[in-house]
């Protein structure tokens, strides 16, 4: 993409309303624009990252056997009356009356609707297990939206719903999502720690929050330091095999949020030098809730003996839009964002120091074409902006590599290649530049 | 995808509420489920087609230089008060009051919001031309939603917005979208004819509706038969070149919807044997509307002389979700849907006639693995369903090719390969089957 044809509205001033670094950087880097309190437009650079996060989530959901579909944003209130949540949900639910005076709502989550879909089509244990998911915009009318996309009102969530014949089978489905989540966050360059979570009024259920450590996290967390170095299952993990060993390993040490922490247990279980007390950002949650929705909504299946039983369900959320905030909280320095390769909006920023020059123009065009042909996404700064502004913009938007093509360097036949994360710079021939970037950026 | 692990809820009965064939087939094939009047869930098969349509739209928008972003579904009423449309829009606008009693709405379109974004960042003619688009759910509270996804309330639309310094430049942007639309529909296997459209109260403006001919179309259309055979620009079309010749060619013959038709002109301009009077489905619209929104909203840019002028705008819509209906209206027979290759949810339906059999199982597994490795998407029916039901399902869901692996054929070392569109069947060795499908289905 040529910057001269792109839409990258960089802000020079740090917006006053932004309280945390990810919000400041997303606004300054022209990634999002607030349209109303807690409601954002995703400008082209932000949209590209959002899509890359979605792709990783989709790939790992598919690997774990979940099937993608899409439910609408607007739901009928009647469904929520069946589950009893219409009155219970409170003011966070955005309630709507349509032109025929029917009560509707903007879905804050989809347990009711997916259960309605299940009960409409599925009758037999033979059709289980089933795991259906979608990635759709949700709305929660937070009383005080803040922290940019981290706590917005309109937000993008992946929510999956599993259906099983009994609790044992449901735990197998739970384990698949648990392992998929470990892989999903790892692929984005994040270490997400599964922590014991509140399961609500239904006792005995199973739930974990996946938490990324960050100074600006919304809650305090208590965990064992070994979680930070524990290896995550590779792409060859067999989701048809017994995954309980992996889940056991990943839940063997203490890890809990402030809502549920038992400090005495934390200190008893974790040696002092391994104790981490830090702030954390929740980026996902897995939840087995049994027949909480299938009972009131009448979602039953026939067993092999012919009796009818309510189906056992779980739900599994990933905060797709909030992950942009979490990723930036975990990956930035004073100059701007430092994107992990897998979610970077472009891989390389190519700076032409003197557009119109006999040396820099052909060198840039040639490298641009060759990188794009190799499947590497390049943002090519072909503008007349000042050199200082060009460098600052590239540092701010945080692409993994920068290549600077200047007349002086090219007289010596060299380009400058900078690694954004380490700051390391080297002078390389155009051919060596191409080879280095292809090796570093393709799998 | 193994059918035993998929979610494909086929309906045996034809649903009574469906008035047109595309709606009936989408319900029967388990592609969509109505959740409320005019509001649908996209079940896995329907969701796959929706995504393929989106990809084609995105690729052709990018080719034409439009830049993708994403605006939210919920908008502030204040913006619409600035343009004067808040009161003018009527009951089709879904109006919402949030917990702080602020007037909000579910966006039926985005002219106001994109103009607000433009005016917030762009100041100079140097940043033009600019064309920003998104693919987002919209809501129009139709008094009587009908025809399934063809006239739903919550629907997916691609809307692009161009910004130019003056009318001449705006027409260049218009022409790019016009050509992109010809290519977009053609890639889906549709012949969409650009027809003169109503431009509303502002005279002298430029607008075309892109119409697909179908017996169940919502309006009557009048056009020259040559449009049905006119070649569409290829992938090598240069969007930086002057496209006015292509647009002139594609608007040289008479073509108008019933809203604007001048029957005398139609008969004068079109020889009798070339006159087509038929029903049509609108699948897109291009619209140049000048400064209609930039004036009231104050979206101005500085010219090269330093004066400030309101920017000239156009908007360009593609009905992404309604295209599924239009595609099925144009591609079906008595047995079901016949998907064009480019938008088919899977390319091949592979039927194992006797799961558990020593011949059919390894033949199916081998072909399945090899087709998937070649990038061909296969729906592998590995279920115990009756043979008749398997055949009927495959015909109903309309994948371009079916492969039947039966014990008798395999004793002779042969599979049956059926072309869904032509009905042609042939017996081929597994190797010849693979070669045939790879040749037919990869580019």
Interface residues (C-beta under 8 A of the other chain):
Chain A: X5 X6 X7 X9 X30 X33 X35 X36 X39 X40 X41 X42 X43 X44 X46 X47 X48 X50 X65 X67 X68 X69 X70 X71 X72 X73 X74 X75 X76 X91 X92 X94 X96 X98 X99 X102 X104 X106 X113 X116 X117 X120 X121 X122 X130 X132 X134 X137 X139 X141 X143 X153 X154
Chain B: X5 X6 X7 X9 X30 X33 X35 X36 X39 X40 X41 X42 X43 X44 X46 X47 X50 X65 X67 X68 X69 X70 X71 X72 X73 X74 X75 X76 X91 X92 X94 X96 X98 X99 X102 X104 X106 X113 X116 X117 X120 X121 X122 X130 X132 X134 X137 X139 X141 X143 X153 X154
